[in-house]
Amino acid sequence: MDNIQLDFLVLIGPSGAGKSFIGKTAAASFDQFEFVDGEKYLIQKYGSVNDFIKVKTQALKDLYHYIEELAKKTDKTIIFEGIGLSDQSFIDYFQQTYHTLLIEVISSKELCISQVSTRQKGLNFRNENEYTEHFYDYWHQKIRPTLSFDLSIQNDHAAIEDIKKFFTNFLIKNP
């Protein structure tokens, strides 16, 4: 992978694993990265989670088109997040079309439940603990095995310095 300009880093993991936190931290810490908050973009475009879920396929197309257009305007590596479920075909597309790495964000079920339950209602996917617990199990049993990760990062209460260290090591290996 040396000396290959990466176009995209896709952070993948269950709800509440810390994908946004890691992406925002990396982008704020390193000039090489720009983070796209997919949920924020979709809520701004469609008004609410429920509204974009109704047109999920089109909403994901809009999001990924936005990400592609952004990539054309910058020389930075774009970091965005996915869960690997409804966006599998888009992840495949990015991997086949661009220099893209998948990074698994690993986190405990307890932390995922805790993180999701504290989110403001209506600004994220479902906030119920039971749903988050069920989806965590489903993600690990059905979604995770279908994906091929290039890297993984452990995020059980990771400090900003841990995330910076991960990306510093990554940049040393992928200048």
LOKEZA-424534 format. One line per 8 residues: number of its first residue (from 1); their letters; for each residue x, y, z of N, C-alpha, C. Coordinates in Angstrom, 1 decimal, m for minus. Layout:
<rs>
NUM> a> X/Y/Z/X/Y/Z/X/Y/Z  ...
</rs>
This chain:
<rs>
1> mdniqldf> 0.8/m1.2/0.0/0.0/0.0/0.0/0.9/1.3/0.0  2.1/1.1/0.1/3.0/2.3/0.2/2.8/3.2/m1.0  2.8/4.5/m0.8/2.7/5.5/m1.8/1.5/5.5/m2.7  0.5/4.9/m2.2/m0.8/5.0/m2.9/m1.7/6.0/m2.2  m2.1/7.0/m3.0/m3.0/8.0/m2.5/m4.4/7.4/m2.2  m4.8/7.3/m0.9/m6.1/6.8/m0.6/m7.1/7.8/m0.8  m8.2/7.4/m1.4/m9.3/8.3/m1.7/m10.3/8.4/m0.5  m10.5/7.1/0.1/m11.5/7.0/1.1/m11.1/6.0/2.2
9> lvligpsg> m11.5/6.4/3.4/m11.4/5.5/4.6/m12.9/5.3/5.0  m13.4/4.1/5.1/m14.7/3.9/5.5/m14.7/3.2/6.9  m15.2/3.9/7.9/m15.3/3.4/9.2/m16.6/2.6/9.3  m16.5/1.3/9.7/m17.6/0.4/9.7/m17.8/m0.2/11.1  m19.0/m0.2/11.6/m19.2/m0.8/12.9/m20.7/m0.6/13.3  m21.1/m1.3/14.4/m22.5/m1.1/14.8/m22.8/0.3/15.3  m24.0/0.6/15.5/m24.5/1.9/16.0/m23.8/2.1/17.4  m23.3/3.2/17.6/m22.7/3.6/18.9/m21.3/3.1/19.1
17> agksfigk> m20.7/2.5/18.1/m19.3/2.0/18.2/m18.2/3.2/18.3  m18.6/4.3/17.8/m17.7/5.5/17.8/m17.1/5.9/16.5  m17.8/5.5/15.4/m17.4/5.8/14.1/m17.3/7.3/13.9  m18.3/8.1/14.2/m18.3/9.5/14.1/m17.2/10.2/14.9  m17.0/9.7/16.1/m16.0/10.3/17.1/m14.6/10.1/16.5  m14.4/8.9/16.0/m13.1/8.6/15.4/m12.8/9.4/14.2  m13.8/9.4/13.3/m13.7/10.2/12.0/m13.4/11.7/12.3  m14.2/12.3/13.2/m14.0/13.7/13.5/m12.7/13.9/14.2
25> taaasfdq> m12.3/13.0/15.0/m11.0/13.2/15.7/m9.8/13.1/14.7  m9.9/12.2/13.8/m8.8/12.1/12.8/m8.8/13.3/11.9  m9.9/13.8/11.5/m10.0/14.9/10.6/m9.5/16.2/11.3  m9.8/16.3/12.6/m9.4/17.5/13.3/m7.9/17.4/13.7  m7.3/16.2/13.7/m5.9/16.1/14.1/m4.9/16.0/13.0  m5.4/15.7/11.7/m4.5/15.5/10.6/m5.0/16.3/9.4  m4.2/17.0/8.8/m4.5/17.8/7.6/m4.9/16.9/6.4  m4.5/15.6/6.4/m4.7/14.7/5.3/m6.1/14.2/5.2
33> fefvdgek> m6.9/14.4/6.2/m8.2/13.8/6.3/m9.4/14.8/6.3  m10.5/14.5/5.8/m11.7/15.2/5.9/m12.8/14.2/6.2  m13.6/14.6/7.2/m14.7/13.7/7.7/m16.0/14.1/7.2  m16.8/13.2/6.6/m18.2/13.4/6.2/m19.1/12.7/7.2  m19.9/13.5/7.9/m20.9/12.9/8.8/m22.2/12.6/8.0  m22.3/11.4/7.6/m23.4/10.9/6.8/m24.8/11.2/7.4  m25.0/10.9/8.6/m26.3/11.1/9.2/m26.6/12.6/9.3  m25.7/13.4/9.6/m25.9/14.8/9.6/m26.3/15.3/8.2
41> yliqkygs> m25.6/14.9/7.2/m25.9/15.3/5.8/m27.4/14.8/5.5  m27.7/13.6/5.8/m29.0/13.1/5.4/m30.2/13.8/6.2  m29.9/14.1/7.4/m30.9/14.8/8.2/m31.1/16.2/7.6  m30.0/16.9/7.3/m30.1/18.2/6.7/m30.9/18.2/5.3  m30.6/17.1/4.5/m31.3/17.0/3.2/m32.7/16.6/3.3  m33.0/15.6/4.2/m34.3/15.0/4.3/m35.2/15.4/5.5  m34.6/16.1/6.4/m35.4/16.6/7.5/m35.4/15.8/8.8  m35.4/14.5/8.7/m35.4/13.6/9.9/m35.0/12.2/9.5
49> vndfikvk> m34.6/11.5/10.5/m34.2/10.1/10.2/m35.4/9.3/9.6  m36.6/9.5/10.1/m37.7/8.8/9.6/m38.0/9.2/8.1  m37.8/10.4/7.7/m38.0/10.9/6.4/m37.0/10.2/5.4  m35.7/10.1/5.8/m34.8/9.5/4.8/m34.8/8.0/4.9  m35.3/7.4/5.9/m35.5/6.0/5.9/m36.6/5.5/4.9  m37.6/6.4/4.8/m38.7/6.1/3.8/m38.1/6.0/2.4  m37.1/6.7/2.1/m36.5/6.7/0.7/m35.0/6.3/0.8  m34.7/5.2/1.6/m33.4/4.8/2.0/m32.5/4.7/0.8
57> tqalkdly> m32.9/4.0/m0.2/m32.0/3.7/m1.3/m31.6/5.0/m2.0  m32.6/5.9/m2.3/m32.3/7.2/m2.9/m31.4/8.0/m2.0  m31.7/8.0/m0.7/m31.0/8.8/0.3/m29.5/8.4/0.3  m29.2/7.1/0.3/m27.9/6.6/0.2/m27.2/7.0/m1.1  m27.9/6.9/m2.2/m27.3/7.4/m3.5/m26.9/8.8/m3.4  m27.8/9.7/m2.8/m27.5/11.1/m2.6/m26.3/11.3/m1.8  m26.2/10.6/m0.7/m25.1/10.7/0.2/m23.8/10.3/m0.5  m23.7/9.2/m1.1/m22.5/8.8/m1.8/m22.1/9.6/m3.0
65> hyieelak> m23.1/10.2/m3.6/m22.8/11.1/m4.7/m22.2/12.4/m4.1  m22.7/12.8/m3.0/m22.2/14.0/m2.3/m20.7/13.7/m1.9  m20.5/12.5/m1.4/m19.1/12.2/m1.0/m18.2/12.2/m2.2  m18.6/11.6/m3.3/m17.8/11.5/m4.5/m17.5/12.9/m5.0  m18.5/13.8/m5.0/m18.3/15.2/m5.5/m17.3/15.9/m4.6  m17.4/15.7/m3.3/m16.5/16.3/m2.3/m15.1/15.8/m2.6  m14.9/14.6/m2.9/m13.6/14.0/m3.1/m12.9/14.6/m4.3  m13.7/15.0/m5.3/m13.2/15.6/m6.6/m12.7/17.0/m6.3
73> ktdktiif> m13.1/17.6/m5.2/m12.7/19.0/m4.9/m11.6/19.1/m3.9  m11.1/18.0/m3.4/m10.0/18.0/m2.4/m9.0/17.0/m2.7  m7.8/17.2/m2.1/m6.7/16.2/m2.2/m6.6/15.4/m0.9  m7.6/15.7/0.0/m7.6/14.9/1.2/m8.2/13.6/1.1  m7.9/12.7/2.0/m8.6/11.4/2.1/m9.9/11.6/2.8  m11.0/11.2/2.2/m12.3/11.4/2.9/m12.6/10.2/3.8  m13.0/10.5/5.0/m13.4/9.5/6.0/m14.9/9.6/6.1  m15.6/8.5/5.9/m17.0/8.4/6.1/m17.3/7.1/6.8
81> egiglsdq> m18.6/7.0/7.3/m19.0/5.9/8.1/m20.1/5.1/7.4  m20.1/3.8/7.8/m21.2/2.9/7.3/m21.4/1.8/8.3  m22.5/1.1/8.2/m22.7/0.0/9.1/m22.6/m1.3/8.3  m22.5/m1.2/7.0/m22.3/m2.4/6.2/m23.5/m3.2/5.9  m24.7/m2.6/6.2/m25.9/m3.3/5.9/m26.5/m2.9/4.6  m27.3/m1.8/4.7/m28.0/m1.3/3.5/m27.1/m0.6/2.6  m25.9/m0.3/3.0/m24.9/0.4/2.2/m23.8/m0.5/1.6  m24.1/m1.9/1.7/m23.0/m2.8/1.2/m22.7/m2.6/m0.3
89> sfidyfqq> m23.7/m2.4/m1.1/m23.4/m2.2/m2.6/m22.6/m0.9/m2.8  m22.9/0.1/m2.0/m22.1/1.4/m2.1/m20.7/1.2/m1.7  m20.5/0.4/m0.6/m19.2/0.2/m0.1/m18.4/m0.6/m1.2  m19.0/m1.6/m1.8/m18.4/m2.4/m2.9/m18.0/m1.5/m4.0  m18.9/m0.6/m4.4/m18.6/0.4/m5.4/m17.4/1.2/m5.1  m17.3/1.8/m3.9/m16.2/2.6/m3.5/m14.9/1.8/m3.6  m15.0/0.5/m3.1/m13.8/m0.3/m3.1/m13.3/m0.7/m4.5  m14.3/m0.9/m5.4/m13.9/m1.2/m6.8/m13.5/0.0/m7.6
97> tyhtllie> m14.0/1.2/m7.3/m13.7/2.3/m8.1/m12.6/3.2/m7.6  m12.3/3.2/m6.3/m11.4/4.1/m5.7/m10.4/3.3/m4.8  m9.4/4.0/m4.4/m8.5/3.4/m3.4/m9.1/3.6/m2.0  m9.7/2.6/m1.5/m10.6/2.7/m0.3/m10.1/1.6/0.7  m10.1/2.0/1.9/m9.8/1.0/3.0/m11.0/1.0/3.9  m11.4/m0.2/4.3/m12.4/m0.4/5.3/m11.7/m0.6/6.7  m12.2/0.2/7.6/m11.7/0.2/9.0/m12.8/m0.3/9.9  m12.6/m1.4/10.6/m13.6/m1.9/11.5/m13.5/m1.1/12.9
105> visskelc> m14.6/m0.6/13.4/m14.5/0.1/14.7/m15.1/m0.9/15.7  m14.3/m1.4/16.6/m14.7/m2.4/17.5/m15.0/m1.8/18.9  m16.1/m2.1/19.4/m16.6/m1.6/20.7/m17.5/m2.6/21.4  m17.5/m2.5/22.7/m18.3/m3.5/23.4/m19.8/m3.2/23.3  m20.6/m4.2/23.5/m22.1/m4.0/23.4/m22.6/m3.0/24.4  m22.0/m3.0/25.6/m22.4/m2.1/26.6/m22.1/m0.6/26.2  m20.9/m0.4/25.6/m20.6/1.0/25.2/m21.5/1.4/24.1  m21.8/0.5/23.2/m22.7/0.9/22.0/m24.1/1.3/22.6
113> isqvstrq> m24.6/0.5/23.5/m25.9/0.8/24.1/m25.9/2.1/24.8  m24.8/2.3/25.6/m24.7/3.6/26.3/m24.6/4.8/25.4  m23.8/4.7/24.4/m23.7/5.8/23.4/m25.0/6.1/22.7  m25.6/5.1/22.2/m26.9/5.3/21.4/m28.0/5.9/22.3  m28.1/5.4/23.6/m29.1/5.8/24.4/m29.0/7.3/24.8  m27.8/7.9/24.8/m27.6/9.3/25.2/m27.8/10.2/24.0  m28.0/9.7/22.8/m28.2/10.6/21.6/m29.5/11.3/21.6  m29.5/12.5/21.1/m30.8/13.3/21.0/m31.7/12.5/20.1
121> kglnfrne> m33.0/12.3/20.5/m33.9/11.6/19.7/m34.2/12.4/18.4  m34.4/11.6/17.3/m34.7/12.2/16.1/m33.5/12.6/15.2  m32.3/12.7/15.9/m31.1/13.1/15.1/m30.3/11.9/14.7  m30.6/10.7/15.2/m29.9/9.5/14.9/m30.9/8.4/14.6  m30.4/7.2/14.3/m31.3/6.1/14.1/m31.8/5.8/15.5  m32.6/4.7/15.6/m33.4/4.4/16.8/m32.5/4.4/18.1  m33.0/5.0/19.1/m32.3/5.2/20.4/m32.6/4.1/21.4  m33.5/3.2/21.2/m33.9/2.3/22.2/m32.8/1.3/22.5
129> neytehfy> m32.6/1.0/23.8/m31.6/0.1/24.2/m31.8/m1.3/23.6  m33.0/m1.8/23.6/m33.3/m3.2/23.1/m33.0/m3.3/21.6  m33.3/m2.2/20.9/m33.0/m2.2/19.5/m31.5/m2.2/19.2  m30.8/m1.4/20.0/m29.3/m1.3/19.8/m28.7/m2.6/20.2  m29.2/m3.3/21.3/m28.6/m4.6/21.6/m28.9/m5.6/20.6  m30.1/m5.6/20.0/m30.4/m6.6/19.0/m29.6/m6.3/17.7  m29.5/m5.1/17.4/m28.7/m4.7/16.2/m27.2/m5.1/16.3  m26.7/m4.8/17.5/m25.3/m5.2/17.8/m25.0/m6.7/17.5
137> dywhqkir> m25.9/m7.5/18.1/m25.8/m8.9/17.9/m26.0/m9.3/16.4  m27.0/m8.7/15.7/m27.2/m9.0/14.3/m26.0/m8.5/13.5  m25.4/m7.4/13.8/m24.3/m6.9/13.1/m23.1/m7.9/13.2  m22.8/m8.3/14.4/m21.7/m9.3/14.6/m22.0/m10.6/14.0  m23.2/m11.1/14.0/m23.5/m12.4/13.4/m23.7/m12.4/11.9  m24.3/m11.4/11.4/m24.7/m11.4/10.0/m24.0/m10.5/9.1  m23.7/m9.3/9.5/m23.0/m8.3/8.7/m21.5/m8.4/8.7  m20.9/m8.4/9.9/m19.5/m8.4/10.0/m18.8/m9.5/9.2
145> ptlsfdls> m19.3/m10.7/9.2/m18.7/m11.8/8.5/m18.7/m11.6/7.0  m19.5/m10.7/6.5/m19.6/m10.5/5.0/m18.6/m9.4/4.5  m17.9/m8.8/5.5/m17.0/m7.7/5.1/m15.6/m8.1/5.3  m14.7/m7.5/4.5/m13.3/m7.7/4.6/m12.6/m6.4/5.0  m12.2/m6.4/6.2/m11.6/m5.2/6.8/m10.1/m5.1/6.5  m9.6/m3.9/6.2/m8.2/m3.7/6.0/m7.5/m3.4/7.4  m8.2/m2.8/8.3/m7.7/m2.4/9.6/m8.8/m2.5/10.6  m8.4/m2.4/11.9/m9.4/m2.3/12.9/m8.9/m1.4/14.0
153> iqndhaai> m9.8/m0.7/14.7/m9.5/0.1/15.8/m10.4/m0.2/17.0  m9.8/m0.4/18.1/m10.6/m0.7/19.3/m11.1/0.6/19.9  m12.3/0.8/20.2/m12.9/2.0/20.7/m13.6/1.9/22.0  m13.3/1.1/22.9/m13.9/1.1/24.2/m13.3/2.2/25.0  m14.0/3.4/25.0/m13.6/4.6/25.7/m12.2/5.0/25.3  m11.9/5.0/24.0/m10.6/5.4/23.4/m10.5/6.9/23.7  m9.3/7.3/24.1/m9.0/8.7/24.3/m8.5/9.2/23.0  m8.7/10.5/22.9/m8.3/11.2/21.6/m6.8/10.9/21.3
161> edikkfft> m6.0/10.8/22.3/m4.5/10.4/22.0/m4.4/9.0/21.4  m5.2/8.1/21.8/m5.2/6.7/21.3/m5.6/6.8/19.8  m6.6/7.6/19.5/m7.0/7.7/18.1/m5.9/8.4/17.2  m5.3/9.4/17.8/m4.2/10.1/17.1/m3.1/9.1/16.8  m2.8/8.3/17.8/m1.7/7.3/17.7/m2.0/6.3/16.6  m3.2/5.8/16.5/m3.7/4.9/15.5/m3.5/5.5/14.1  m3.9/6.7/13.9/m3.8/7.3/12.6/m2.4/7.8/12.3  m1.6/8.1/13.3/m0.2/8.4/13.1/0.5/7.1/12.6
169> nfliknp> 0.3/6.0/13.2/0.9/4.7/12.7/0.4/4.4/11.3  m0.9/4.7/11.1/m1.5/4.4/9.8/m0.8/5.3/8.7  m0.5/6.5/9.0/0.1/7.4/8.0/1.6/7.1/7.8  2.2/6.6/8.8/3.6/6.1/8.6/3.7/5.0/7.6  2.7/4.1/7.7/2.7/2.9/6.8/2.1/3.3/5.5  1.3/4.3/5.4/0.6/4.7/4.1/0.8/6.2/3.9  2.1/6.6/3.5/2.4/8.0/3.4/1.6/8.7/2.2
</rs>
